[in-house]
Amino acid sequence: MISVDIIHRLGSFTLATKFETGTRGITAIFGRSGAGKTSIVNVLAGLLQPRSGRIEIGGHVLLDTGNRINVPPEKRRLGYVFQESRLFPHYSVRRNLTYGMLRTPNAERRVDFDDVVGVLGIEALLDRKPRSLSGGERQRVALGRALLPSPNLLLMDEPLASLDASRKQEILPFIERLRDHFHIPMVYVSHDIDEIIRLADTLILIDEGRVAAMGSVEDLTSRLDLRPLTGRYEAGSVIAASVAGHDAEFGLTELAFAGGTFRLPRIDNPVGEKVRVRIRARDVSLALTRPESVSELNVFKGRIMELDHTQSAPQIDIRIDIGVPLWVRITRRAVYELDLREGSEVYTLVKSTSIDRQTLSTQKSAATITEEIY
Amino acid sequence: MDFLTPIEIEAIILSSRVALWAMVWSLPLAIGVAWVLARCDFPGKSLLDGLVHLPLVLPPVVVGYVLLIGLGRKGVLGGWLFDVFGISFAFSWRGAAIASGLIAFPLVVRAIRLSLEAVDRRLEDAARTLGAGPLGVFFTITLPLIAPGILAGSILGFARSLSEFGATITFVSNIPGETRTLPIALYNFTQVPGGEAAAIRLVVIAIIIAFAALAASEILARRLQSRMGGAS
């Protein structure tokens, strides 16, 4: 359990953050630049002293200003991956990696050096100096360095923000591997909703230093009132599903979700594995009657839950209940011509190709393993 | 060393010893003061800053005279040191090391402070999150990162100590074999008739030593640079 309740003032900016979340999997802290995300993580790590507050992680009280408890950063046993890798320039990659590990008592080392080096693919870099590494390589080393002291929680402050798009794609799988392989709970800060949908289980939305909302990634990304915070442009729905089977003849995979079955071009995940599907609102179309003779494989019947008539924009987002909330973006003219209103029954047509493989994240249950840690 | 006269050899060895010990006592103190000036904020900081820089702007004779009053055998601190520990600085090479170290102190502090201010504090934060306490961070991160500044400061301080004259002669006088350092020996030769040739020789020796110190610092700096991760 992570429990945070802090108040801090930085000039005219006030950070008043309070949340509680389990230590299972990845908790994402999302918000715009300047919302106070980095300050929250720095307070967790002990690098920033809040004016007042209390922090408890996994049963350890790290800060309690009321009782004059303030554990120094070096005793908090939290790993921290910074936006800029912050590798020590005067040490080799190997000494960077072992810096924290050697300061951890033998009995508390659960993460194996060779294991980490193997998972991150940095064997060939061990004797090099940080200066000679590429941005992506540096960030991989930084991940390993933060992980090797076997922290109770791994903090990541926009670890991909300083990398270009192709480097991001290089690092993302490593973060997923760390999540699935070492089962260390993580707090992941980002202003990129795509990264969060791919990685996170729980989402905390931060706006001007306060928690605007908190919940599962699926719930928060489908809430209209949070759109100004989650970003409107790539509006879409995030749906949890599990692999139900593979259709070898047509090269398709079937995903079971609360509203039925999705079919999409074959993915390699084994049957039973949980995945997350993201459907962009503009990739869904509507029909009033059950469409026949159409090419879409994924047609679901649903009922309109939310439709904002007051909008004057040419396009309107509609939320439809197909067993799970599904966002659809159509023109205001279509809403008018089809006479759509809340409660109307409609059929939604989802192009199977619109299911983005990049956003499928494997969510193994980390709960059982984290219990062992604490 | 047939080409050097015994007086010259004596002056070179004494000067080197004085300059070396001047650095030995002042360097740790300079690192500490530089750290306080670069990292701490407290009322009276500009007073400390001014105090540290005082030897740079005061006539060295004044510094030497203050030392004589304070650390002389009849001085306030000097008398106590002699009575309790039997340590005496007046008219000994140890006093010369104190005087020249004090004169060089602002230069050393300045060089180290500049490199301290250039250190990326975020690296120190990173080290804290990896389990290193403040002292551990200082010795494993800060100190290695400011090593080039410490080197530059000590070479500068060493050179300044070698050339120290005014404070030294005022505090510990001009005693052959004890406090007659190279500049004082040179001054001595210029004051006696027929000493010009010997004085010129000492001038050449002083220039050679200065160049050797510069070359040594250059080589050391390059080695440090490559240890820090290749060419900058």
Interface residues (C-beta under 8 A of the other chain):
Chain A: A45 G46 L47 P72 P73 E74 K75 R76 R77 L78 G79 Y80 F82 E84 R86 F88 P89 H90 Y99 G100 R103 T104 K129 P130 R131 S132 R145 A146 P149
Chain B: D120 R122 L123 D125 A126 A127 R128 T129 L130 G131 A132 G133 G136 T140 I141 P144 L145 R227 M228 G229 G230
